[in-house]
Amino acid sequence: MGIFWDLLQEDELEKQQKQANSLEDRIEILESELASTKVLLRKTLAALETHLSKDIDGDGKLG
């Protein structure tokens, strides 16, 4: 019975490792997407401030 229990535990550990790796991959992708979104948002804000000639974000400058 002990060997079967060891095999079950080993299988469970492998499943958890795969989930952890998968989660790390997903986090990396999300962080990359967030960075891209921030860049796009900054560009959009700069274009909008230039177009409206108004300081929207309160940083004291246009664009």
Residue pairs with C-beta under 8 A, 6 or more apart in sequence:
45 56
45 57
46 63
47 63
48 56
49 55
49 56
49 57
49 62
49 63
50 62
50 63
53 62
54 62
55 61
55 62
